[in-house]
Amino acid sequence: MVKSRILIVVWILAYLYIPCLIIGNTVQMSGVVGLVVGFIASPLYLIIIYLAHSIMNMEARRAFTFLVITFLVSMAFELLGVNYGIPFGKYYYTQGLGPKVYGVPILIPLLWSSLGYFTLIAYGDYVLSALGMVVLDVTFDPLLSGPIGLWHWVTRGQFFGVPLINFLGWFVVSITFYLIYARVMRVWGYKPSIIALLFYDLYDIDWAITDAFYGLMPVALISTVLLIIFNTMVILRLRRCG
């Protein structure tokens, strides 16, 4: 009973992130309100929510295992990407995401863990979740590597500046840490969560709206179509799960 109540509180705090993210991305704010909205819209807030939710939802041992696996796998691939262009293509991070280790901001593998977790509990299936991670990157990579400039591609790619191989890289990284986690913990999937799916959808829609705000309307439209397709897949899977 206590656990379920705590999860409800954590979900409320998670959903608070959604409006603050879109406001933070599109509106200039100052003062105390600006500071509060800015913090809630920050990557750090999302990471804290992920850690709290995963511990309550998965239990501490599984949550810790998921964190370690996703952190190490994503960090390894990010180091390869930044320094050798494998498997995403060659890119570099600017100073916008804070301190770095060999060119990779510390926040990046923690964000992989956070997005990987919320996508997994939304979709339930590891392959579908890995594809869901690709959908997220389709939505925000052209924006974050373009107008916002948190990272830059050394050679401009085919998809609004993003190399197409980057999306394959996202799938490879995601499916790698999902399958390692499945093997280690002997957990072969989860029942999709409607609450988590709605959170995933709203998160992706936030970035799609921001795309449109910054003039990337085609990216927003493509993302929306992909989101509809993947939601249909999850609904069908939910029906099969009963």
Helices and strands as residue ranges (DSSP letters): H 2-26, H 31-40, H 43-58, H 60-84, E 91-93, G 95-97, E 100-101, E 104-105, H 107-123, H 126-144, E 151-153, H 164-185, H 194-213, H 217-241
